[in-house]
Amino acid sequence: MSALFEQFVLESRELLEAAGAALLRLERDPTDKAAINDLFRALHTLKGATALFDMAPFTRMVHAGEDALMAVRDGRASMSGELADRLLELLDIGAAWVDGLEFSQSLPDGADARAQEQEAGLRAALGGPAEAAGGGTPAGFAWVDELTESDRAKASGRTVTAIAYDPAEDCFFAGDDPLDLCRRIPDLLLLRIAGAWPPLTDLDPYRCTLRFRALSGAPKDEVTRLFRGVPDQVSLATVVIPAPAEPAVPAAPVSLATAMLREQSRILGLPGSDEESAARRAAVLRAVRNILTAEGRDSEGVVLDRAAEGPTDALIRCLVSLADGPAAAPAEPAAPAASARRALRVDAERMDRLMALVGELVVAKGSLPYLAREAQEGRSADALAQGIKEAHGRIDSIVGDLQDAVLRLRLLPLSRVFDPLPRLVRDTARRLGKPVELHLSGGETEADKDILDILGEPLLHLVRNALDHGVEPPERRRAAGKPEVAALRVQAFQDSGGVVVEVSDDGAGIDAAAVRRKAVAQGTLTAEQAAALTEAEALRLILLPGLSTSDTVSDLSGRGVGMDAVRSAVEQAGGRVDVASTPGVGTRFRLILPLTMMVTRLVTVETAGALYGFPVTLVTGMQRVPHGAIRRMKHAESVVVQDAVVPLLRLRRLLNLPEDERERSGEAVLLLDLGGQPMALVVDAFRERAEVVLKPMTGLLARLRGYAGTAVLGDGRLLLALNLRELV
């Protein structure tokens, strides 16, 4: 992929995202002139970019959307729900095509038909195209009626601009190039030379005898701007090219493979619980691979595999692209992998800061050879130690600043994960019949790119859950004295060196007593244990797998599977989930995440002579417990912590290490919180906290459960970071 084409793909995605955000603003407030201008600007820029790479179907489809917006802006049409749906569908198709372009660098075979389908849908949403006055062809443009069926096919059923361009005979002496001017006609559909050629003996190479007739899909005013230098030599008219009553060539039937691929994309888009969606996703991937193999399109499997690594929306767009037809195969098999490079835009000021620190480090490094020479020459130990100490201080300070600068290169605004939320809320609220107003704030808050990648799915689930089970139907809200339009707030901010994302609603709230009853009914807790829980502890039970207080199971949520997935994803990133709720007032979920995953803060302990680490976010305390305070019942042990009975486990037993035979006056106990479940862990000794760069286990060790990674401490010792959820 060329650098220019790679930039086109990147900018096209940004334009489509900007257009989607502006469209949702415009739907909420049809009088928002800034929104319609932003939307028009994004589509116009995208149209120009696609035309640059000669993607006629893409250009025509975007141009049709631009025409619809022009009608809204000029007051000839209103922004209806149907029109908004059509424009959103147009943006979805465009996003699918851009994803396909990243791998194949060409539009799918069915792109032309999809573009025509979108044009027809937009015309229907606007009430159909306006016919020319009197219902006939404008005077002077009879040649339009004389076009052959093959010429009409390119503009069939469309409102187009007819162009009659008769250059002056002496136009060459004025520096005009009529043919080049015609080639620059926007969205050129047809170009013909009118009239008969003069006899060869009458031809004069210095006189222009050509007469051009053309059809353009661009609006009349855009074509007028192109010919503004020769207004006396051109005539323009807006005409409608009627679709033939019976097509000259019967439309090719949709192949079985195409129909099956389209059905797979529909199945994948069906709503359901996270568990169902995962099973459906696996089944769809198997079916699509079988279809591609049967069609001899195995080379496109790499496109499917890349899309399968991303979110469901990206996979659906990939299936839509595959259903439209086999994409042009890359020239070399390695092309898809090369084009799949991850792009990360970096602020120039941050790069400048990084380069400045590298320069300082080079200067500071220059003192080390001097100290080495002094040591060889027998300089006094005290003076040498002082010099080494000063050099270490300078280098340590620069390396710290350098580490901070590198981390900031990866920081991205949370608006990247906030952007899909308005569309999700719009579609889901309309489907459920619940008017909801979404309030977003803190989108400028920055976090590591890996954090954003992990945060996306949990955030979508929390919003879906709030819409489905948190927000009441309008009649219940009116009966409770609440505004009919519910408020859903998503905000982000930095706190204590980390990032906090809150999702709150003013809905029905969560009944802690109902959570206790459900936990007892499922056997998660005994009645005594449930009664001993505080309100906050009871609310955290909904983060356990399979626990839901919803009386109904919808196709969006209600099975108690998703909240466990939310907690697991957040804890995987080294964070935690807090829940607060008041019945009748609302619910708030708070996701507390580290600023970056590159550096992990661990509490280190020693057991059987080895060092182990646990994320600081999971550790609630450390204390020494006398042997007499440990209760034993059969093979289980427990300890009382703050008047609550907490299960006690031993790290040596979890790791199958030999028991410690030494006599001790008590046990070193690490207190942990695993998704709302308190736990005590016996270790040999406590060690200091450490900030480390974790590296994943590789080779055969990668299959070991319970290990999050390894790190080397400053003194050279090896530390193993543990994943307790896989051990207990």
N, C-alpha and C positions, 0 to 999 in steps of 0.2 A: 504494500500500500504506500503510495507516495505521501510525502509530508502534507501536500496541499489537500489531498483527499482525506487524510486523517483529520486535518483541521476542519474540513467540511462536516465530517461525521460528528465531531465533538460539538461544533457550533450548532448543527442541526438539532441535536438533542437539547441543547440549552434553549434554542428558539421554541421548540415544541413545548418544553416545560414552562417557559415564560408565557406562551400563548394559552396554555391550559389554565394557568393561574389567573391571567387577565380575563379569560372567558367566564370563569366562575365568579369573578368580581362583577362582571357585566351582567350576568344572570341575576345576581342578588340585587343589583341596582342598575336598571337599563339606562338611567340618566347619567351614569358615570362616564364622562367624556374621556377622562384619563385612561380608563380601562379599555374603551373601544379603540383609542389611539394606540395603546400599548399592543393590543391584539392585532390591529391592522399592521403596525410596524413589524411585528414578529413574523406574520404571514408574508408580508411583502418581501422582507429580507430572505425568508426561506424560499420563496418563489424564485428570487434572483439567483440564490445559491444552487438550486436544483437545475435551473436553466443553464448555468455555467457548465454543468457536467452533462448536459444534454439528456436529462431525465424527463422526457415530455409528459408521461402519465403523471408523475409526481408534480410537475409544474402545473399541469392542467387542474389537478385535484385541488392544490393549494389556491390556485387562481379562482376556482369556483367558490371556495370559502371566502376569499377576498371580495368577490362580487357580492356575496350574501351580506358581508359586513358593511360594504358600501351602501347597500340598500337600507340597512338599519341606521347607518350614520346619516344618510340623506332623508330619513323619515319615510321612505317608501315601504318599509316593513318594520315589524316590532320584534324584539328579542323574546320569542316564545320558548316554552319548554321543549317543543319539538325541534326548533331550530338549534337550540343549545345542545340537544342530544346528537343532532346530525354533525355539528361542528366538533363535539367531543369525539365522536366516532371517527371523523376525519383525522383528528390528531392522533388517535390510537393507531390507525392504519399507517400514518406517517411514521410513528415511532417504530412500528414493526418493520417497515421498509428500511429505516435507518439502521436498525439492528442487523438486518440481513446484508445491508451494504458493507458493514464492517468486515464481513467474512467473504462475500462473493463479489463486491464492488459492482453489482448490477441489480436492477429491479427484478422481481419474480416475473415469470411468464404471464401471469394473470393480472399484472398491474394495470394494463390499459382498461380491461373490463371493470376492475375495481374502481378506477378513477371515474369512468362513465357512470357507474352505479352511484357513486357519491355525488356527482354533478346532478344526476336526476333526483336524488333524494333531497338535495339542497333546493332545487327548483320547486319541488313539491312542498317543502317546508315554507317557502316564500309565496306559495300560491300559484306557481307556474310562471313561465316566461311571458313577458308582454309581447304581443304581436305588433308588427309594423302597422302604422296608421292605415286604415282601410283594409287590413288583412292581406295586402299584396306586397310584392317586391318594390322598393323605392325606385323612382324614375332614374334612368341612367344605369341601372344595375340588372338589366334583363339577363346579362350573362350568367348571373347566379342561378337562374332557372334552367339554363342550358347545360349546367354541369352534369357530367356523367355520374352514374351511381357509384363508381369507384372513387371519384373525386368527392362526392357527398359523404361517403362513409366516414371520413375522418372528422367531419363536423356534424354528423347526423344527430338530430334532436337537440342541438345547442343554439344558444344565442351568440352570434359571432359578429365581428366587424368586417364588412366587405370593403375592399380597397381597390380603387381604380387609379393607378399612377401612370401618368403620361408625361415622362420627362421632356423638358425643352430640347429641341434639336441641338442647341449649342451648349448643353449642360456640361460637356467635358471641359470647355474653356472656363467655366465657373468653378472648376475643381470638384464637381459632383461625380459620384460613382453610384449610379442608380442600382446596379446589381447588389453592391455592398449594402446599400440602404435597405433594399428589400430583404436581404438576409438577416438584417438586424430587427425585423418586425417581431415584436414580442409574441410568444406563443403562436408561431407561424404554423398554420394548418395546411395551406395550399398556396402554391405560387405557379402562375401560368403566364405565358407570353401570348398576348392578344394580337389579332390581325395577321395578315399574310406577309411573308417576307418579300421585299422588293426584288426585282430581277438583279442578278449578280452584277450586271453592268451599271446599275444605279446605286450600288452600295458605296457609301462614303465613310471611311473609317473615322472621320472627324465629326460626323453627325450622328446623333442618337435617333434611331427609328424604332426603338423598342417601346412596347406598351405593356405594362404589367397589370395583372389582375391577381388579387390575393385574398385569402381569408385568414383572419386572426382570432384567436380565442381571447385576446386581451380586450378590455373595454375601450370604447371609442376615444375617450380623452387621453388614454395612454398611447394609443397609436398616433393621435394628433400631435403629441409632443415629439414623437420621432420625426414626423414630416414638417415640423414647424419652420424649417429653412426653405421649404418649397411648397407653401400652402396653395399657390395658384396652379400647381401641377397635379394635385391629388384630390380625390373625392372619396368621402367616407360615409358609410351607412351601417346602421345596426339592423341585422336581419336574423331571421330564425330559419335554420335549415331543418325542415321537417324530417322526422324519421320515416323510412320507407314502410309502407303498409305490410309488405312481406319482404324480409331480407333476401337479397340476391343469393347469398350463401347461407344455408341453414346453420344456426349456431351449433358448435360442436357440443355434444352431450358431456356433462361433467363425468369424468372418469370415476370409477369405484374408489381408486386410491385417494383422489382429491376429496370425494365426499367423506371418506373415512377419516382423513386428516382434519377436515373441518369439524367433524363430529368430535374428534379427540380434543380439539381446542375448546369446543363448547363444554365437554365433560369436565375439563380441567378448570374451567371458570365457574363451575357450580359451587354454591356456598356450602359450608359444612364445618364440622369441628376440625381442629388441627389433626386429630388422629385420622379422621376420614380423608382429609385433604392429602395427608402423607401417603395413605394407601392408594388413593385415586391417582396421585402423581406418579407413583411407581408403576401402576398398571398402564397408565397412558404412555409413559416412556417405553415400556416393553412393546406396546402395540405400535407405536410410531416407528420404532427400530425395525419391527417385522415388516411394516408397510414399505419403508425405504429399501429394505433388502429385496423384497418381492419386486419392486419397481426398478431395481438395478441402480439405486441412488445411494449406495453405501458411502460414497465420498461426502455426502451431506451429514453423515452421522456426527462428524466433528462439530458442525454447527449446533446440532441438537445437544451434544455433550456440554458445550460451552454454555448454552442457554440453561441447561439443567442445573448448573452450578449457581445460578442467580435466583432471584425471587420468582414467584409464580407469574407475575405480569410479564416478565421478560420471556418466560417459557411460552406463554400464550401467544405473544407476538411472533416468536420463532415458529410456532405451529401454523399461524396464519400465513406467514411467509412461505413455509414449505407447502401448504395447501394450494397456494396460488400457482405453484409450478416449480420444477427443478431450477434452482438458481444456477447461473453460469459458473462452471467449475473454475477454481483458481488455476492459474498457469502452473503453479507448483504446489505439491502437497503441503509444503511448509508454510504457505501463505496464510492460512487461517490462524495458525499459532502466532505468527509474527504480527498479524493485525490485532491480536487480542491483548496487546500490551496495555497494562493499566496506566491511564494518564492521570496526572495529579498537577493541577495548576498551583503555582507557587507565587506568592507576592514578591515582587522585585526587591522591596526593602528588606525582606527576610533573607533573601539570597545575598544581598549586600552585607548584611550583618554577619552572615556565616563566613563570607570571604574575609571580612575584617578580622574576625576571630582567628581564622587560619593564619593570617599574616602575623598576629600577635603571638601565636603558638610557635611559629617559625623563629621569631626573634627570641622568645624565651628559651627555645631549644638550644640556641647558640651559646648559652652559658654552660651547658653540660661539658663540652670538650675542654673548656677552660678549667672547670673543677677537676676533670680527670687528669689534666696536665699538672695541676697543683698537687694532686695526690701523689703522682709519680715523683715529683720533685721534693717530697717529704715535708710538705706544709704542715703546720701544727694541727693536731686533731681538732682542737676547739674551733680554730678559724675555718677549717674545712667543713666541720659539722654545721657551723653557722651559714656558710655559703650554700651547702646542700639544702638546709632548711629554707633559706630564702628562695632558692630556685624551685623547690617543691611547692612552696606557697604560691609563687607566680603561676606555675604550670597547672596546679590544682584549681586555681581560680579560673584560668582560661578554659580548662577542660570542662569545668562545671558550666560556664557560659556557653561553651560549644555544644554540650549535651542539650542544654535548654534550647539553643537555636535550632539544632537538628530536629528536636521534638516539635518545635513550632512550625517546621516545614510541613508536617503531616496534619496540622490542625485545620479542620474545615468547619464551617458554620453548621449548626444543627438545622438550619433551614432546609438542608438537603433531605433530611428525613421528615421534616414538617410539610414539604411541598405536596406529597400525595394525599395529605389528610383532608383538605377541602373537598377534593373530588370524592373521596371515600365517604365523608359525612353527607355530602349532597345526595349521592346515589342511595346510600343505605337509609337515610332519613326519609327520602321519597318513597322508598319501597315499604318501609314500616309505617308510613303515615304519621310520622312524628316530626313536627317542625322543630328544628334545632339550629341554634346559632353557634358557630365555632369561633372561639377567641384564641388566637395564637400570639404568643409573646416570647421573646428571648431567642428568636431564630438566629440572631447574630452571635450567640454564645458558641464558642469553639470547643471541639473535642477531636481526639485522634480519629483518623479515617477508619481504623479497625473498630473503634467503639461505635461509630455511626453505622457501620455494616451490621453489627450485632443488634443495635438498637431498633432498626427498622421494623422487623416482624413483631417484636413485643409491643411496640407502640401501636401498630395497626390493630393488634388483638385487643389491647386495652380500650381503644376507641370504639371498636366494634362491640365489645362487651358493654361499654357504657351506653351505646345507642340501643342495644337490644334489651338489656336487663336493668340498666340504671335509670334511664329516662322513661317516665311514665307516658301512656297515651294522653292525647290532649284532654279528653273528658275527665280523666283522673286528676290531671293537673288543675283543671278548673275547679273540680270539687274540693281539692286541697287548698284552694286559694292561691295557687302559683300561676305565674305567667304561662300562657299556652305555649310560647316558644321557649324551649329548654335551652340552658346555657351549658356548653361543653368547653372547658378551658384546657389548653395544653401550653405549658410554659416551661422555660428552661433558664437556668442560671448557674453560675459557678459558686461553689461554696467549699471552703477548707481544702483547696487544691484539687477538687473534683468537680463533676458535673451533676446537677440534679435536674431531672425531668419530672414534672408533675402532670398527671391527667386527672381532672376533677369534673364532676357534674353536679347539678342541683336536683338530682332525681330522688328515687325512693330510698336510697341508702341500703345498708346491709344490716340485718338483724343478727346481732351476736348470739342471741339465745338460739336462733334457728341454726346457726353454724355449729353450736355445741351439740344440739340434738342430732344433726346430720352426722357429725363425727362419731357420736356414740352409736347411732344406727348402723354405720358402716364398720364399726369395730375398730376405728382408729384410736379411740380413747375409751376408757371406762367412764361411767357416770361420775365417779368421784374425781377423776382427773379433769374432766370437762368442767365440773363445778368449781374447781380450784383455779381455773384460768382467769386472768384479768380480761377486760374488754379488748385490749390491744392484742393479747395473745390469742384470744378466740378469733378475732378477725384474720389473723395471720394463717389460720387453719385453711382458709380458702386457697392458699398457695400450694396445698398438698394435692397430689394427683388424685383425680376422680371425685373430689369434693366440690359440690355445687349446691347452693341453696335455691336455685331456680326450680320452680314447679313444672316448668315446661322446657322441652328441648327443641330449639329452633334450628334452622339450617345455618344459623350464624354462630350460635354458642349455646351453652347450657349443660354441657356434659362434664364440666369440671376438668377438662384436659388442658385447655389453653393456659390457665393461670400457672399451672406447674411448668409449662414450657416457657412462660414469661420469666418466672423465677430462675429456672435453669440457665436461660440465656444471659440474664443479668449477672448471675453468680459466675458464669463462665468468663465474663469480662472483669471479674474481680469486684463486682458491686453487690448491692442488696436491694430488696423491695420492701417498702413500708406501706401499711394500709391504715387509713383512718376513715371512719364513716359514722354518720348519725342518721338513724332511721327518720325518714320524712324530710331530711335536709339535703343529703347528698353523700358522695363518696370521693375520696382522694387517694390515688395511688402515687407513690413517690419512688422513682427509680434513682438510686444514688450510685453513680459510676465514677471510676477513676478518670482522670484527664487523658491518660494514655495507657496502652497495654504494653508499650515497649519496656517500661520500667515497672516492676511489680514490688509492692511493699509486703514483706513477709515477717511473721513472728517465727523465729527459729528455735528449735528444741533439739536436745541430744537424746538419742535412744540407741542402746547397744553399740556405742562408740561412733555412730554416724549422725550427721546433721540432717534435719528435716525442716521444711518450712510450710506454714499455713498462711493464707491471705489474711491480712490485718482486719479486713472487713468482716471476717467470720469469727474472730476472737473477741469474746466479751469480757474475759478476765483470766487471771492466773492466781492460783493459791495453793498452799500446802495443806493437805487434808490428813488428819491423824487416821491410823488404821481403824480405830474404833468407830469413826464416823462413817465408814463404808458399810452399807447394808448388803447382805447377800441373800438371794432367794433362788434356790436350785443353782442354775449355771449363770444367772444374771446378777449384776451388781448395780448399785445406785448410790447416790449421795445427795444430801439435802443442801441446796444452794438457795439462799434468800427465801427460806420457808417453802421451797418447792422441791419435790423429788425429781432428780435428774438422772437418767441412765448413765452409767459409767462404763467406759470401754478402756482397754489397754492397748497402746500402740504396738507393743511387742507381739501381742496375739494377732492383731490385725495384719501384721506383716510377716507372721509365722517366724518370728525371731525367738531365740531361747529365752526362758524366763530369767529374771535377775534374782540371783540367790543371795545377794547381799542384804544384811539387816538394815532397815531404815526406820526412823522414828515416824515417818509419814510419807505420803505420796505427793509428787509434783503433779498437779492437775491443771490442765488447760481447759477453760470453759469456752464452748463454741455454740454458735447459733446456725443450724443448718435449715434454712428455709422456714423459720418459725419453730423448729424443734430444738430445744436446748439439749446440750450433750456435754459430758465431762470426759476428758481423755487423759489417761495416766501416761506420763513420759518420765524419762530418767532425770532430766534437768532442763531448766529454762536457759535460753541464750538470748542474745541481743536481737533487736529488730534489724532488718537489712533491706536495702533497696537493690534489687538485682534485675538483670536482663535474663529472662527465662528462655531456654532453648528447648524445643520439643524433643521427646525421645525418638530415636531413629533406629532403623534396622529391626532386629528381633525385639528390641526393647520397646518399640512403638506399640506392640500388642499387649503390653502389661497394663492391667487395669489399676487404677488408683494413683497413677503418677501424672502430674500436670506438666512436668519438665524438670530440667536441671539448670544449675547456675554455679558459677565459680565465684567464691567470695574474695574480698580484697587480699586476704592472707593466703590465697591459693587453695583453700579447702573446698571440696565439692559438696553441694547442697542439693537434696532431692525435694522438690515441691510436691506435696500430696494433694490428691483430689479425694477428700473424705467421703463424698457422696458415693463414689464407686467402691469404697472399702467397707462401709458399714452396711 
